[in-house]
């Protein structure tokens, strides 16, 4: 490259031009700047249009994850729908059948909130989708826990109800073939021995001596001894749920205090002990130790017609069978 000359007015002659570092930079920087701009444009174009195998793999994995998220979201929505149906059945069917009130809506809504602690996911591009799925999952889990607790309550109540139904006296302590007739019924009557009007706290079931007597419900033998109150050999059963039954004038007792018995189990034999004039069973049902009409508890082993005949017989018979 040839030298550049400039005119020096002091010497009135052309002299070679001297270049400083500043002049050099002024000359070079524009070229560098232009080069960088074109280089950046070229790099950006290549990066966005020329994909490496690694980048293609990452994009494929990302697309697969998005597809999986969509499938998972659909499954969670289906579970949510099914759980809503179960909640409705629980409130309006299962709890209603056993006399439980529906779970309050405010209590159920607590389960819908969910508390997905996913702050660390904010760095990911799909963080919003992940957070939504996580929140739905936590919400469903909370609702399932509430529903499981509700079903446990229902199950325990059903079990207890089955136990209660087995315990409540509901059969006649004598079989149909052994029962001759119903003597004195429940209520006030002229006592056949004392000759005074007195409350008859049970029902007299006429039968031959030695006829089997059966427990009318599950329970525990409370007493099995000779009563001093005119009952003779007498068995008392505690059925729980405030129920007791009394079996008096027995010829023989086949159980002992504290023994656990089942409905229909043989406990004694009909007799004529105590204040009695002929073989029969004096039978009582008590609720909170208050006598109630035993005929109301014979429904399990009788048809409607048989039950009506028995009621009519008890109300009109009033035979002289003592307690």
ABEGO torsion letter per residue (X at the ends): XBBBBBBBAAAGBBBBBBBBAAAAAAAAAAAAAAAAAAAAAAAAAAAAABBBAAAAAAAAAAAAAAAAAAAAAAAAAAAAAAAAAAAAAAAAAAAAAAGBBBBBAAAAAAAAAEBBBAAAAAABAAAAAAAAAAAAAAAAAAAAAAAAAAAAAAAAAAAAAAAAAAABBABBABBAAABABBBBBBEBBBBAAAGBBBBBABBBBBBBBGBBBBBABBEBBABBBBBAAGAEBBBBBBAEGGBBBBBBGBABBABBBGBBBBBGBBABBBBABEBBABBBBBBBBBBGGBBBBAAAAAAAABBAAAAAAAAAAAAAAGBABBX
